[in-house]
């Protein structure tokens, strides 16, 4: 369904510039695998055949009038936002875009040049290149999502009177060529939320399997997907569902139930995909990508079922999960989200995450959204674009598989590691302190905790003293206790138990005045 996107104050309009050749770094072997991805039955696998689970987030803005990521107007630098995403456990970013943003001469606006001086004068594509490049150094993956034909709004069909199917396919081919050979960008979500329009039987919206070349989304996805694969055969092709298979809205006022049908969320109904599968010229590239929402977006009838939430698995089975359960194709839930304002929605999110499964064999997903300015869902970030909404994050956290990787730290931010003395029972851990980003009056850091003993540990405590009076303003993946310059961080309930040689990380943002020296000693005590 349509979600309201709330804008922010523009600080600077970026100047138009020509599209550059992509220079993204290869994704690291990690939770998102190594090399290019493909499918095997209902799994996504990497170049070695290892199963990959995408546990990601949507960072929108490039589909709007700003033509670039929202939040670049905030006081939180773009690299810090990516650092925070990765440290929270999001290994993939779904990037919505519109055809307006990839036009020659497109201008990115609302960029805070104080916090993001490296983005001044860059085009939307050049900013995207920088995000792709930096995400790749962290082992993250990128999915490109053609969200809208223009920045004005969503469309039921993949084309409009001003943006033709030929333009849609040409823009996809250009992006595929632009990122050819860059394994950080893994695929194309062809069109966002095809949906019904017009009233049955005079349907005018996107159908599935109806055979009308102008409305059958399944046929259009084949045309676009095969065009993309002809340019970039190593990409995954993500295909969303429709809302009503006929492409028309049921007219409940005509007293004729024969033309009513079972409709779901925009892009969320894949009930006809088994009978009318998407056929691609390159095998093992298809991923079905439904959308799923809670009452803060729209109050569907199933939320009022007396058996709720026990009724939900059957609904998810019917609309899309049968494709996964019958080993037909992988599922990647491309959007799902809620403000979490009602208990119905909290239960919905908890049950959906359990349904998707845990560990590497669960279904993939990208949560909507990173942005706080999604009007009917809010985001993982709060309005300052820095503070994490812990109520949402705590529900998602057990299902996230963090990326592993990263560029070589600069000498000033090399990890500081101090081993702890081994206690009885062989429980011992180390803590590696790294500055991951810095700006004029602050910085972001990460601490990697590793069990270096021979026995499993149930918890950890990390301590250090800042040498220059730095102050932590926010910390994630741990519990902070600070006394002046002295810092103590203990594990949360889900990341304290570490087997021998296993590791976890926590991160923080901090303020400073003057120097930013690393602690002389960072100790870790295992329990």
Secondary structure, DSSP 8 states (H G I E B T S, - for coil): ----B-------B---------------SSTT-SS--EEETTEEE-TTS-EE--EEEE---TTSTT-S-TTTTSSS-HHHHHHHHHHHT--EEEEEEEGGGGSTT---B---TTT-GGGTT--HHHHHHHHHHHHHHTT-EEEEEEEESBTTB--SSS--SSS-HHHHHHHHHHHHHHTTT-TTEEEEE-SS-----SBTTS--S-BSSS--TTTBHHHHHHHHHHHHHHH-TTSEEEE--BSSTTSSB--TTSS-GGG-----STT-B-TTTTTS----SSSS-EEE--EEE-TTT---GGGG-TTTTTTHHHHHIIIIIHHHHTTSSEEEE-EEE----SHHHHHHHHHHHHHH-SSTTS-EEEES-S-TTBTTT--SB-TTSSSB-HHHHHHHHTT-----------GGG--EEEE----GGG--EEEEEEEEEEETTEEEEEEEEEE-SSS-BS-EEEEEE-SS--EEEEEESSEEEEETTEEEEE--TTSS-B-TT-EEEEEEEEE-SS-----S-EEEEE-
